[in-house]
Amino acid sequence: MNTLIGFGRDVEYHFARGLRAYLARVARAVGVGFESCSLDLDVPASGYVALDRTLPGLPGHDLALIWHEVHGWSAVVEPAGGGAVKLLAYLGGPEVLPSPRAVARFLEVLRVAGPPAGSFRPPVFRAAGHHEDLVDWLPVTGPEGLLRPSSPTW
């Protein structure tokens, strides 16, 4: 018996849909569309949001946000011509899936204050895998395809 199917629901299917919806909400909160996002649903799961802006001190570098199921959100810069990604800061905080508004505030503070606005040490929120622990905290698709949060904090 597949342990990822519990009580009549496919956990990985709902996790993938919920993570896609969450990433779309974060993208909208930071001012880009879902076309700027990518997902990696392998373990550990992660998401990427390319931003259409740079930081004042790094004009030749593209800014992006990365979500990781163990460490949560981080901000990175990539040289425009390619090259190694440079970590700027981790959001940290109390949860691995903060509200899209909290991610947008992190990005804004980072743009104004620079990398010290976050943490340089990766937080460890949880172990990778066991996506059933996250499904109930991700947004779900409601009637007519409208997104609604499953968590009362959104």
N, CA, C and O atoms as a GROMACS GRO file, in nm:
protein
  616
    1MET      N    1   0.084  -0.119   0.000
    1MET     CA    2   0.000   0.000   0.000
    1MET      C    3   0.088   0.125   0.000
    1MET      O    4   0.188   0.131   0.072
    2ASN      N    5   0.052   0.220  -0.079
    2ASN     CA    6   0.126   0.345  -0.088
    2ASN      C    7   0.099   0.430   0.036
    2ASN      O    8  -0.017   0.462   0.066
    3THR      N    9   0.204   0.466   0.109
    3THR     CA   10   0.184   0.544   0.231
    3THR      C   11   0.155   0.690   0.202
    3THR      O   12   0.120   0.765   0.294
    4LEU      N   13   0.170   0.733   0.078
    4LEU     CA   14   0.140   0.872   0.045
    4LEU      C   15  -0.008   0.895   0.019
    4LEU      O   16  -0.051   1.009   0.003
    5ILE      N   17  -0.084   0.789   0.014
    5ILE     CA   18  -0.228   0.804  -0.002
    5ILE      C   19  -0.291   0.768   0.131
    5ILE      O   20  -0.289   0.653   0.173
    6GLY      N   21  -0.348   0.868   0.195
    6GLY     CA   22  -0.407   0.846   0.326
    6GLY      C   23  -0.547   0.900   0.332
    6GLY      O   24  -0.572   1.013   0.288
    7PHE      N   25  -0.636   0.823   0.383
    7PHE     CA   26  -0.774   0.864   0.401
    7PHE      C   27  -0.836   0.919   0.274
    7PHE      O   28  -0.909   1.018   0.277
    8GLY      N   29  -0.808   0.854   0.162
    8GLY     CA   30  -0.872   0.890   0.036
    8GLY      C   31  -0.814   1.010  -0.036
    8GLY      O   32  -0.873   1.055  -0.133
    9ARG      N   33  -0.702   1.063   0.007
    9ARG     CA   34  -0.645   1.176  -0.066
    9ARG      C   35  -0.499   1.148  -0.099
    9ARG      O   36  -0.425   1.090  -0.019
   10ASP      N   37  -0.460   1.188  -0.216
   10ASP     CA   38  -0.323   1.169  -0.262
   10ASP      C   39  -0.241   1.288  -0.213
   10ASP      O   40  -0.253   1.399  -0.266
   11VAL      N   41  -0.159   1.267  -0.113
   11VAL     CA   42  -0.084   1.374  -0.048
   11VAL      C   43   0.007   1.447  -0.147
   11VAL      O   44   0.009   1.570  -0.148
   12GLU      N   45   0.081   1.373  -0.228
   12GLU     CA   46   0.174   1.439  -0.320
   12GLU      C   47   0.102   1.524  -0.424
   12GLU      O   48   0.151   1.630  -0.463
   13TYR      N   49  -0.013   1.478  -0.470
   13TYR     CA   50  -0.093   1.557  -0.565
   13TYR      C   51  -0.136   1.688  -0.500
   13TYR      O   52  -0.121   1.795  -0.558
   14HIS      N   53  -0.189   1.680  -0.379
   14HIS     CA   54  -0.235   1.801  -0.309
   14HIS      C   55  -0.117   1.890  -0.269
   14HIS      O   56  -0.128   2.013  -0.268
   15PHE      N   57  -0.006   1.828  -0.236
   15PHE     CA   58   0.114   1.907  -0.204
   15PHE      C   59   0.159   1.986  -0.326
   15PHE      O   60   0.187   2.105  -0.316
   16ALA      N   61   0.166   1.920  -0.442
   16ALA     CA   62   0.209   1.988  -0.565
   16ALA      C   63   0.115   2.102  -0.601
   16ALA      O   64   0.160   2.211  -0.635
   17ARG      N   65  -0.016   2.078  -0.595
   17ARG     CA   66  -0.113   2.184  -0.625
   17ARG      C   67  -0.105   2.298  -0.526
   17ARG      O   68  -0.109   2.415  -0.563
   18GLY      N   69  -0.093   2.264  -0.398
   18GLY     CA   70  -0.085   2.366  -0.294
   18GLY      C   71   0.042   2.448  -0.304
   18GLY      O   72   0.038   2.570  -0.287
   19LEU      N   73   0.154   2.383  -0.332
   19LEU     CA   74   0.280   2.456  -0.345
   19LEU      C   75   0.277   2.547  -0.467
   19LEU      O   76   0.328   2.659  -0.462
   20ARG      N   77   0.218   2.500  -0.575
   20ARG     CA   78   0.203   2.583  -0.695
   20ARG      C   79   0.117   2.706  -0.663
   20ARG      O   80   0.150   2.817  -0.705
   21ALA      N   81   0.008   2.687  -0.591
   21ALA     CA   82  -0.080   2.799  -0.554
   21ALA      C   83  -0.008   2.895  -0.459
   21ALA      O   84  -0.020   3.017  -0.473
   22TYR      N   85   0.067   2.841  -0.363
   22TYR     CA   86   0.142   2.925  -0.269
   22TYR      C   87   0.246   3.008  -0.343
   22TYR      O   88   0.259   3.128  -0.318
   23LEU      N   89   0.321   2.944  -0.432
   23LEU     CA   90   0.422   3.016  -0.510
   23LEU      C   91   0.358   3.125  -0.595
   23LEU      O   92   0.415   3.234  -0.609
   24ALA      N   93   0.242   3.098  -0.652
   24ALA     CA   94   0.170   3.199  -0.731
   24ALA      C   95   0.132   3.318  -0.644
   24ALA      O   96   0.142   3.432  -0.688
   25ARG      N   97   0.089   3.292  -0.522
   25ARG     CA   98   0.053   3.402  -0.430
   25ARG      C   99   0.175   3.484  -0.391
   25ARG      O  100   0.168   3.607  -0.386
   26VAL      N  101   0.286   3.417  -0.364
   26VAL     CA  102   0.409   3.489  -0.331
   26VAL      C  103   0.454   3.572  -0.450
   26VAL      O  104   0.492   3.688  -0.434
   27ALA      N  105   0.450   3.515  -0.569
   27ALA     CA  106   0.490   3.588  -0.690
   27ALA      C  107   0.405   3.714  -0.705
   27ALA      O  108   0.457   3.822  -0.733
   28ARG      N  109   0.275   3.700  -0.688
   28ARG     CA  110   0.185   3.815  -0.699
   28ARG      C  111   0.218   3.919  -0.592
   28ARG      O  112   0.216   4.039  -0.620
   29ALA      N  113   0.249   3.875  -0.470
   29ALA     CA  114   0.281   3.968  -0.361
   29ALA      C  115   0.409   4.046  -0.386
   29ALA      O  116   0.422   4.159  -0.340
   30VAL      N  117   0.504   3.987  -0.459
   30VAL     CA  118   0.630   4.057  -0.488
   30VAL      C  119   0.629   4.125  -0.624
   30VAL      O  120   0.731   4.180  -0.668
   31GLY      N  121   0.515   4.121  -0.692
   31GLY     CA  122   0.499   4.199  -0.814
   31GLY      C  123   0.535   4.130  -0.944
   31GLY      O  124   0.562   4.199  -1.043
   32VAL      N  125   0.538   3.998  -0.948
   32VAL     CA  126   0.564   3.926  -1.073
   32VAL      C  127   0.453   3.823  -1.094
   32VAL      O  128   0.374   3.797  -1.003
   33GLY      N  129   0.449   3.765  -1.211
   33GLY     CA  130   0.350   3.663  -1.241
   33GLY      C  131   0.404   3.523  -1.220
   33GLY      O  132   0.523   3.504  -1.196
   34PHE      N  133   0.315   3.426  -1.228
   34PHE     CA  134   0.354   3.287  -1.208
   34PHE      C  135   0.451   3.239  -1.316
   34PHE      O  136   0.523   3.141  -1.295
   35GLU      N  137   0.453   3.306  -1.430
   35GLU     CA  138   0.548   3.268  -1.535
   35GLU      C  139   0.693   3.290  -1.491
   35GLU      O  140   0.785   3.240  -1.556
   36SER      N  141   0.714   3.364  -1.383
   36SER     CA  142   0.848   3.388  -1.330
   36SER      C  143   0.890   3.281  -1.229
   36SER      O  144   0.996   3.291  -1.168
   37CYS      N  145   0.807   3.180  -1.212
   37CYS     CA  146   0.830   3.078  -1.109
   37CYS      C  147   0.865   2.944  -1.168
   37CYS      O  148   0.831   2.913  -1.282
   38SER      N  149   0.934   2.866  -1.089
   38SER     CA  150   0.955   2.725  -1.123
   38SER      C  151   0.950   2.644  -0.994
   38SER      O  152   0.979   2.695  -0.886
   39LEU      N  153   0.914   2.518  -1.009
   39LEU     CA  154   0.902   2.428  -0.895
   39LEU      C  155   0.989   2.305  -0.917
   39LEU      O  156   1.006   2.260  -1.030
   40ASP      N  157   1.043   2.253  -0.810
   40ASP     CA  158   1.111   2.125  -0.812
   40ASP      C  159   1.046   2.043  -0.702
   40ASP      O  160   1.065   2.070  -0.584
   41LEU      N  161   0.970   1.943  -0.741
   41LEU     CA  162   0.892   1.865  -0.646
   41LEU      C  163   0.966   1.742  -0.594
   41LEU      O  164   0.908   1.662  -0.521
   42ASP      N  165   1.093   1.725  -0.632
   42ASP     CA  166   1.173   1.618  -0.574
   42ASP      C  167   1.195   1.649  -0.426
   42ASP      O  168   1.164   1.759  -0.379
   43VAL      N  169   1.248   1.553  -0.353
   43VAL     CA  170   1.280   1.575  -0.212
   43VAL      C  171   1.427   1.615  -0.203
   43VAL      O  172   1.513   1.540  -0.248
   44PRO      N  173   1.458   1.730  -0.147
   44PRO     CA  174   1.368   1.828  -0.088
   44PRO      C  175   1.302   1.915  -0.195
   44PRO      O  176   1.364   1.951  -0.295
   45ALA      N  177   1.176   1.949  -0.173
   45ALA     CA  178   1.102   2.033  -0.266
   45ALA      C  179   1.152   2.177  -0.256
   45ALA      O  180   1.196   2.222  -0.150
   46SER      N  181   1.143   2.247  -0.369
   46SER     CA  182   1.185   2.387  -0.370
   46SER      C  183   1.109   2.464  -0.476
   46SER      O  184   1.050   2.407  -0.568
   47GLY      N  185   1.111   2.595  -0.462
   47GLY     CA  186   1.048   2.683  -0.560
   47GLY      C  187   1.139   2.802  -0.586
   47GLY      O  188   1.222   2.838  -0.502
   48TYR      N  189   1.123   2.862  -0.702
   48TYR     CA  190   1.210   2.971  -0.746
   48TYR      C  191   1.122   3.081  -0.804
   48TYR      O  192   1.031   3.054  -0.883
   49VAL      N  193   1.147   3.205  -0.764
   49VAL     CA  194   1.075   3.321  -0.817
   49VAL      C  195   1.178   3.419  -0.871
   49VAL      O  196   1.252   3.480  -0.793
   50ALA      N  197   1.183   3.435  -1.002
   50ALA     CA  198   1.272   3.534  -1.065
   50ALA      C  199   1.207   3.670  -1.052
   50ALA      O  200   1.087   3.685  -1.078
   51LEU      N  201   1.284   3.768  -1.014
   51LEU     CA  202   1.230   3.903  -0.995
   51LEU      C  203   1.281   3.994  -1.106
   51LEU      O  204   1.388   3.973  -1.162
   52ASP      N  205   1.203   4.094  -1.137
   52ASP     CA  206   1.239   4.185  -1.246
   52ASP      C  207   1.306   4.312  -1.194
   52ASP      O  208   1.285   4.421  -1.247
   53ARG      N  209   1.385   4.297  -1.090
   53ARG     CA  210   1.456   4.411  -1.033
   53ARG      C  211   1.591   4.365  -0.982
   53ARG      O  212   1.618   4.246  -0.967
   54THR      N  213   1.675   4.462  -0.955
   54THR     CA  214   1.807   4.434  -0.898
   54THR      C  215   1.818   4.508  -0.766
   54THR      O  216   1.731   4.588  -0.731
   55LEU      N  217   1.924   4.482  -0.695
   55LEU     CA  218   1.952   4.557  -0.572
   55LEU      C  219   2.041   4.675  -0.607
   55LEU      O  220   2.125   4.664  -0.697
   56PRO      N  221   2.025   4.787  -0.536
   56PRO     CA  222   2.105   4.906  -0.567
   56PRO      C  223   2.256   4.880  -0.568
   56PRO      O  224   2.326   4.935  -0.653
   57GLY      N  225   2.307   4.800  -0.478
   57GLY     CA  226   2.451   4.776  -0.471
   57GLY      C  227   2.501   4.669  -0.567
   57GLY      O  228   2.622   4.648  -0.579
   58LEU      N  229   2.409   4.601  -0.637
   58LEU     CA  230   2.447   4.493  -0.729
   58LEU      C  231   2.375   4.509  -0.862
   58LEU      O  232   2.292   4.426  -0.897
   59PRO      N  233   2.405   4.615  -0.937
   59PRO     CA  234   2.330   4.644  -1.058
   59PRO      C  235   2.339   4.540  -1.170
   59PRO      O  236   2.247   4.530  -1.251
   60GLY      N  237   2.444   4.462  -1.177
   60GLY     CA  238   2.459   4.365  -1.285
   60GLY      C  239   2.413   4.225  -1.247
   60GLY      O  240   2.448   4.127  -1.313
   61HIS      N  241   2.335   4.214  -1.141
   61HIS     CA  242   2.293   4.084  -1.090
   61HIS      C  243   2.141   4.074  -1.085
   61HIS      O  244   2.074   4.168  -1.042
   62ASP      N  245   2.087   3.961  -1.128
   62ASP     CA  246   1.943   3.937  -1.121
   62ASP      C  247   1.908   3.889  -0.981
   62ASP      O  248   1.978   3.807  -0.922
   63LEU      N  249   1.798   3.941  -0.928
   63LEU     CA  250   1.751   3.907  -0.795
   63LEU      C  251   1.645   3.798  -0.804
   63LEU      O  252   1.562   3.800  -0.895
   64ALA      N  253   1.648   3.704  -0.712
   64ALA     CA  254   1.549   3.595  -0.710
   64ALA      C  255   1.522   3.554  -0.566
   64ALA      O  256   1.601   3.578  -0.476
   65LEU      N  257   1.407   3.490  -0.547
   65LEU     CA  258   1.371   3.430  -0.420
   65LEU      C  259   1.366   3.279  -0.438
   65LEU      O  260   1.319   3.229  -0.540
   66ILE      N  261   1.415   3.207  -0.340
   66ILE     CA  262   1.411   3.061  -0.343
   66ILE      C  263   1.343   3.012  -0.217
   66ILE      O  264   1.376   3.053  -0.106
   67TRP      N  265   1.246   2.920  -0.236
   67TRP     CA  266   1.184   2.854  -0.121
   67TRP      C  267   1.236   2.711  -0.117
   67TRP      O  268   1.243   2.644  -0.220
   68HIS      N  269   1.272   2.664   0.002
   68HIS     CA  270   1.324   2.529   0.023
   68HIS      C  271   1.244   2.469   0.139
   68HIS      O  272   1.224   2.535   0.240
   69GLU      N  273   1.200   2.346   0.124
   69GLU     CA  274   1.112   2.288   0.225
   69GLU      C  275   1.176   2.270   0.362
   69GLU      O  276   1.105   2.252   0.461
   70VAL      N  277   1.307   2.273   0.370
   70VAL     CA  278   1.375   2.264   0.500
   70VAL      C  279   1.407   2.402   0.554
   70VAL      O  280   1.388   2.428   0.673
   71HIS      N  281   1.456   2.492   0.468
   71HIS     CA  282   1.509   2.622   0.512
   71HIS      C  283   1.415   2.740   0.491
   71HIS      O  284   1.445   2.850   0.538
   72GLY      N  285   1.304   2.723   0.421
   72GLY     CA  286   1.214   2.834   0.394
   72GLY      C  287   1.267   2.924   0.284
   72GLY      O  288   1.332   2.876   0.190
   73TRP      N  289   1.241   3.054   0.294
   73TRP     CA  290   1.274   3.150   0.189
   73TRP      C  291   1.414   3.208   0.204
   73TRP      O  292   1.462   3.232   0.316
   74SER      N  293   1.478   3.230   0.091
   74SER     CA  294   1.605   3.302   0.087
   74SER      C  295   1.604   3.392  -0.036
   74SER      O  296   1.530   3.369  -0.132
   75ALA      N  297   1.688   3.493  -0.031
   75ALA     CA  298   1.707   3.582  -0.146
   75ALA      C  299   1.846   3.557  -0.201
   75ALA      O  300   1.943   3.542  -0.126
   76VAL      N  301   1.856   3.552  -0.333
   76VAL     CA  302   1.984   3.528  -0.400
   76VAL      C  303   2.000   3.626  -0.515
   76VAL      O  304   1.902   3.683  -0.563
   77VAL      N  305   2.124   3.644  -0.559
   77VAL     CA  306   2.152   3.720  -0.680
   77VAL      C  307   2.232   3.631  -0.774
   77VAL      O  308   2.312   3.548  -0.731
   78GLU      N  309   2.209   3.652  -0.903
   78GLU     CA  310   2.280   3.578  -1.007
   78GLU      C  311   2.341   3.679  -1.103
   78GLU      O  312   2.274   3.774  -1.142
   79PRO      N  313   2.466   3.661  -1.141
   79PRO     CA  314   2.523   3.750  -1.242
   79PRO      C  315   2.440   3.742  -1.370
   79PRO      O  316   2.403   3.632  -1.412
   80ALA      N  317   2.412   3.855  -1.432
   80ALA     CA  318   2.327   3.859  -1.552
   80ALA      C  319   2.381   3.771  -1.664
   80ALA      O  320   2.302   3.713  -1.739
   81GLY      N  321   2.511   3.759  -1.678
   81GLY     CA  322   2.570   3.677  -1.783
   81GLY      C  323   2.586   3.531  -1.744
   81GLY      O  324   2.647   3.454  -1.819
   82GLY      N  325   2.535   3.492  -1.629
   82GLY     CA  326   2.553   3.355  -1.580
   82GLY      C  327   2.660   3.350  -1.474
   82GLY      O  328   2.730   3.448  -1.451
   83GLY      N  329   2.672   3.239  -1.412
   83GLY     CA  330   2.772   3.224  -1.305
   83GLY      C  331   2.706   3.174  -1.179
   83GLY      O  332   2.588   3.141  -1.177
   84ALA      N  333   2.784   3.170  -1.074
   84ALA     CA  334   2.738   3.115  -0.947
   84ALA      C  335   2.637   3.207  -0.879
   84ALA      O  336   2.652   3.329  -0.880
   85VAL      N  337   2.536   3.146  -0.820
   85VAL     CA  338   2.436   3.218  -0.742
   85VAL      C  339   2.498   3.258  -0.609
   85VAL      O  340   2.571   3.179  -0.548
   86LYS      N  341   2.469   3.379  -0.564
   86LYS     CA  342   2.520   3.426  -0.435
   86LYS      C  343   2.404   3.446  -0.339
   86LYS      O  344   2.311   3.522  -0.368
   87LEU      N  345   2.409   3.378  -0.226
   87LEU     CA  346   2.307   3.392  -0.124
   87LEU      C  347   2.319   3.528  -0.057
   87LEU      O  348   2.428   3.570  -0.018
   88LEU      N  349   2.206   3.598  -0.043
   88LEU     CA  350   2.205   3.726   0.026
   88LEU      C  351   2.160   3.710   0.170
   88LEU      O  352   2.225   3.760   0.262
   89ALA      N  353   2.048   3.639   0.191
   89ALA     CA  354   1.994   3.623   0.327
   89ALA      C  355   1.880   3.524   0.327
   89ALA      O  356   1.816   3.500   0.224
   90TYR      N  357   1.855   3.465   0.444
   90TYR     CA  358   1.737   3.382   0.467
   90TYR      C  359   1.633   3.464   0.540
   90TYR      O  360   1.667   3.549   0.622
   91LEU      N  361   1.507   3.440   0.511
   91LEU     CA  362   1.399   3.508   0.581
   91LEU      C  363   1.394   3.466   0.726
   91LEU      O  364   1.377   3.552   0.814
   92GLY      N  365   1.408   3.337   0.755
   92GLY     CA  366   1.398   3.290   0.893
   92GLY      C  367   1.254   3.302   0.943
   92GLY      O  368   1.161   3.287   0.864
   93GLY      N  369   1.237   3.328   1.069
   93GLY     CA  370   1.103   3.343   1.125
   93GLY      C  371   1.051   3.214   1.183
   93GLY      O  372   1.124   3.115   1.194
   94PRO      N  373   0.926   3.216   1.219
   94PRO     CA  374   0.872   3.100   1.290
   94PRO      C  375   0.820   2.986   1.203
   94PRO      O  376   0.790   2.879   1.254
   95GLU      N  377   0.807   3.007   1.072
   95GLU     CA  378   0.745   2.902   0.991
   95GLU      C  379   0.809   2.888   0.854
   95GLU      O  380   0.864   2.984   0.800
   96VAL      N  381   0.801   2.769   0.798
   96VAL     CA  382   0.858   2.739   0.667
   96VAL      C  383   0.771   2.795   0.555
   96VAL      O  384   0.822   2.819   0.445
   97LEU      N  385   0.643   2.818   0.580
   97LEU     CA  386   0.550   2.873   0.480
   97LEU      C  387   0.490   3.003   0.532
   97LEU      O  388   0.371   3.008   0.565
   98PRO      N  389   0.570   3.109   0.540
   98PRO     CA  390   0.515   3.236   0.587
   98PRO      C  391   0.416   3.292   0.486
   98PRO      O  392   0.412   3.248   0.371
   99SER      N  393   0.338   3.387   0.528
   99SER     CA  394   0.240   3.447   0.437
   99SER      C  395   0.312   3.516   0.321
   99SER      O  396   0.425   3.562   0.337
  100PRO      N  397   0.249   3.523   0.206
  100PRO     CA  398   0.308   3.596   0.094
  100PRO      C  399   0.344   3.740   0.131
  100PRO      O  400   0.443   3.795   0.084
  101ARG      N  401   0.263   3.801   0.215
  101ARG     CA  402   0.290   3.938   0.261
  101ARG      C  403   0.423   3.944   0.338
  101ARG      O  404   0.499   4.040   0.322
  102ALA      N  405   0.450   3.843   0.422
  102ALA     CA  406   0.575   3.840   0.497
  102ALA      C  407   0.695   3.825   0.404
  102ALA      O  408   0.800   3.885   0.428
  103VAL      N  409   0.681   3.747   0.297
  103VAL     CA  410   0.789   3.730   0.200
  103VAL      C  411   0.812   3.863   0.126
  103VAL      O  412   0.926   3.902   0.103
  104ALA      N  413   0.705   3.931   0.091
  104ALA     CA  414   0.717   4.061   0.022
  104ALA      C  415   0.785   4.164   0.114
  104ALA      O  416   0.867   4.243   0.067
  105ARG      N  417   0.751   4.163   0.243
  105ARG     CA  418   0.815   4.256   0.338
  105ARG      C  419   0.965   4.225   0.349
  105ARG      O  420   1.047   4.316   0.352
  106PHE      N  421   1.000   4.096   0.355
  106PHE     CA  422   1.140   4.055   0.359
  106PHE      C  423   1.216   4.110   0.238
  106PHE      O  424   1.325   4.165   0.252
  107LEU      N  425   1.157   4.096   0.121
  107LEU     CA  426   1.221   4.145   0.000
  107LEU      C  427   1.236   4.296   0.003
  107LEU      O  428   1.341   4.349  -0.035
  108GLU      N  429   1.135   4.366   0.049
  108GLU     CA  430   1.142   4.513   0.054
  108GLU      C  431   1.248   4.560   0.153
  108GLU      O  432   1.324   4.651   0.124
  109VAL      N  433   1.253   4.498   0.270
  109VAL     CA  434   1.355   4.535   0.369
  109VAL      C  435   1.494   4.504   0.315
  109VAL      O  436   1.587   4.582   0.336
  110LEU      N  437   1.508   4.393   0.246
  110LEU     CA  438   1.636   4.357   0.186
  110LEU      C  439   1.678   4.461   0.083
  110LEU      O  440   1.795   4.499   0.075
  111ARG      N  441   1.583   4.508   0.003
  111ARG     CA  442   1.614   4.609  -0.099
  111ARG      C  443   1.656   4.741  -0.036
  111ARG      O  444   1.741   4.812  -0.091
  112VAL      N  445   1.598   4.775   0.078
  112VAL     CA  446   1.629   4.902   0.143
  112VAL      C  447   1.752   4.891   0.233
  112VAL      O  448   1.840   4.977   0.227
  113ALA      N  449   1.759   4.788   0.314
  113ALA     CA  450   1.865   4.776   0.415
  113ALA      C  451   1.983   4.692   0.370
  113ALA      O  452   2.091   4.702   0.429
  114GLY      N  453   1.966   4.610   0.268
  114GLY     CA  454   2.074   4.522   0.224
  114GLY      C  455   2.071   4.388   0.295
  114GLY      O  456   1.983   4.364   0.378
  115PRO      N  457   2.164   4.301   0.265
  115PRO     CA  458   2.166   4.165   0.319
  115PRO      C  459   2.155   4.151   0.470
  115PRO      O  460   2.101   4.050   0.516
  116PRO      N  461   2.202   4.246   0.551
  116PRO     CA  462   2.184   4.226   0.695
  116PRO      C  463   2.037   4.220   0.738
  116PRO      O  464   2.008   4.190   0.853
  117ALA      N  465   1.944   4.248   0.646
  117ALA     CA  466   1.802   4.244   0.680
  117ALA      C  467   1.754   4.103   0.711
  117ALA      O  468   1.649   4.087   0.773
  118GLY      N  469   1.827   4.003   0.671
  118GLY     CA  470   1.790   3.865   0.699
  118GLY      C  471   1.902   3.795   0.773
  118GLY      O  472   1.993   3.859   0.825
  119SER      N  473   1.894   3.664   0.776
  119SER     CA  474   1.994   3.583   0.844
  119SER      C  475   2.086   3.519   0.741
  119SER      O  476   2.043   3.485   0.631
  120PHE      N  477   2.212   3.502   0.777
  120PHE     CA  478   2.306   3.434   0.688
  120PHE      C  479   2.309   3.284   0.717
  120PHE      O  480   2.362   3.206   0.637
  121ARG      N  481   2.253   3.243   0.829
  121ARG     CA  482   2.249   3.101   0.866
  121ARG      C  483   2.115   3.043   0.823
  121ARG      O  484   2.010   3.100   0.853
  122PRO      N  485   2.118   2.930   0.754
  122PRO     CA  486   1.991   2.871   0.711
  122PRO      C  487   1.912   2.816   0.829
  122PRO      O  488   1.964   2.734   0.905
  123PRO      N  489   1.788   2.860   0.844
  123PRO     CA  490   1.706   2.800   0.949
  123PRO      C  491   1.671   2.657   0.910
  123PRO      O  492   1.670   2.623   0.792
  124VAL      N  493   1.643   2.575   1.007
  124VAL     CA  494   1.599   2.438   0.981
  124VAL      C  495   1.460   2.424   1.043
  124VAL      O  496   1.445   2.411   1.164
  125PHE      N  497   1.359   2.428   0.955
  125PHE     CA  498   1.221   2.421   1.001
  125PHE      C  499   1.170   2.279   1.017
  125PHE      O  500   1.086   2.251   1.102
  126ARG      N  501   1.223   2.188   0.933
  126ARG     CA  502   1.169   2.053   0.930
  126ARG      C  503   1.263   1.965   0.851
  126ARG      O  504   1.358   2.014   0.790
  127ALA      N  505   1.237   1.836   0.853
  127ALA     CA  506   1.313   1.742   0.770
  127ALA      C  507   1.249   1.739   0.631
  127ALA      O  508   1.129   1.763   0.617
  128ALA      N  509   1.328   1.709   0.530
  128ALA     CA  510   1.276   1.700   0.394
  128ALA      C  511   1.183   1.579   0.381
  128ALA      O  512   1.196   1.481   0.454
  129GLY      N  513   1.090   1.588   0.288
  129GLY     CA  514   0.994   1.481   0.266
  129GLY      C  515   0.874   1.498   0.358
  129GLY      O  516   0.850   1.607   0.409
  130HIS      N  517   0.799   1.393   0.379
  130HIS     CA  518   0.681   1.398   0.466
  130HIS      C  519   0.593   1.518   0.433
  130HIS      O  520   0.560   1.598   0.521
  131HIS      N  521   0.556   1.531   0.308
  131HIS     CA  522   0.480   1.646   0.262
  131HIS      C  523   0.342   1.656   0.322
  131HIS      O  524   0.278   1.760   0.316
  132GLU      N  525   0.295   1.546   0.380
  132GLU     CA  526   0.164   1.552   0.446
  132GLU      C  527   0.165   1.653   0.560
  132GLU      O  528   0.060   1.704   0.598
  133ASP      N  529   0.283   1.684   0.616
  133ASP     CA  530   0.294   1.785   0.721
  133ASP      C  531   0.268   1.926   0.668
  133ASP      O  532   0.233   2.016   0.744
  134LEU      N  533   0.287   1.947   0.538
  134LEU     CA  534   0.271   2.080   0.479
  134LEU      C  535   0.138   2.101   0.408
  134LEU      O  536   0.093   2.214   0.392
  135VAL      N  537   0.075   1.994   0.365
  135VAL     CA  538  -0.045   2.005   0.282
  135VAL      C  539  -0.152   2.093   0.346
  135VAL      O  540  -0.212   2.176   0.277
  136ASP      N  541  -0.175   2.077   0.474
  136ASP     CA  542  -0.282   2.154   0.539
  136ASP      C  543  -0.248   2.302   0.556
  136ASP      O  544  -0.336   2.382   0.587
  137TRP      N  545  -0.122   2.339   0.535
  137TRP     CA  546  -0.082   2.480   0.548
  137TRP      C  547  -0.070   2.550   0.414
  137TRP      O  548  -0.047   2.671   0.408
  138LEU      N  549  -0.085   2.475   0.305
  138LEU     CA  550  -0.078   2.533   0.171
  138LEU      C  551  -0.217   2.574   0.124
  138LEU      O  552  -0.316   2.514   0.165
  139PRO      N  553  -0.226   2.674   0.037
  139PRO     CA  554  -0.356   2.711  -0.018
  139PRO      C  555  -0.411   2.599  -0.104
  139PRO      O  556  -0.336   2.518  -0.158
  140VAL      N  557  -0.540   2.594  -0.114
  140VAL     CA  558  -0.606   2.494  -0.198
  140VAL      C  559  -0.694   2.565  -0.299
  140VAL      O  560  -0.728   2.682  -0.282
  141THR      N  561  -0.729   2.493  -0.405
  141THR     CA  562  -0.815   2.550  -0.507
  141THR      C  563  -0.959   2.527  -0.465
  141THR      O  564  -0.999   2.415  -0.436
  142GLY      N  565  -1.035   2.633  -0.462
  142GLY     CA  566  -1.176   2.625  -0.425
  142GLY      C  567  -1.264   2.622  -0.548
  142GLY      O  568  -1.215   2.600  -0.659
  143PRO      N  569  -1.394   2.644  -0.530
  143PRO     CA  570  -1.487   2.644  -0.643
  143PRO      C  571  -1.449   2.749  -0.747
  143PRO      O  572  -1.395   2.854  -0.712
  144GLU      N  573  -1.476   2.721  -0.872
  144GLU     CA  574  -1.446   2.811  -0.984
  144GLU      C  575  -1.298   2.843  -0.993
  144GLU      O  576  -1.260   2.945  -1.052
  145GLY      N  577  -1.212   2.758  -0.936
  145GLY     CA  578  -1.069   2.779  -0.946
  145GLY      C  579  -1.015   2.891  -0.861
  145GLY      O  580  -0.898   2.926  -0.873
  146LEU      N  581  -1.097   2.949  -0.774
  146LEU     CA  582  -1.048   3.056  -0.687
  146LEU      C  583  -0.958   2.998  -0.582
  146LEU      O  584  -0.986   2.892  -0.527
  147LEU      N  585  -0.849   3.066  -0.554
  147LEU     CA  586  -0.759   3.020  -0.450
  147LEU      C  587  -0.809   3.070  -0.316
  147LEU      O  588  -0.846   3.186  -0.300
  148ARG      N  589  -0.808   2.981  -0.222
  148ARG     CA  590  -0.842   3.021  -0.086
  148ARG      C  591  -0.739   2.958   0.006
  148ARG      O  592  -0.689   2.850  -0.023
  149PRO      N  593  -0.707   3.024   0.114
  149PRO     CA  594  -0.608   2.968   0.204
  149PRO      C  595  -0.668   2.856   0.287
  149PRO      O  596  -0.786   2.860   0.322
  150SER      N  597  -0.587   2.757   0.319
  150SER     CA  598  -0.632   2.655   0.411
  150SER      C  599  -0.592   2.693   0.553
  150SER      O  600  -0.642   2.637   0.650
  151SER      N  601  -0.500   2.789   0.565
  151SER     CA  602  -0.454   2.836   0.695
  151SER      C  603  -0.526   2.967   0.729
  151SER      O  604  -0.536   3.055   0.643
  152PRO      N  605  -0.577   2.982   0.850
  152PRO     CA  606  -0.649   3.103   0.886
  152PRO      C  607  -0.562   3.227   0.891
  152PRO      O  608  -0.616   3.338   0.900
  153THR      N  609  -0.429   3.215   0.885
  153THR     CA  610  -0.342   3.331   0.891
  153THR      C  611  -0.331   3.404   0.759
  153THR      O  612  -0.274   3.513   0.753
  154TRP      N  613  -0.385   3.346   0.650
  154TRP     CA  614  -0.375   3.412   0.520
  154TRP      C  615  -0.504   3.480   0.494
  154TRP      O  616  -0.520   3.544   0.390
   0.00000   0.00000   0.00000
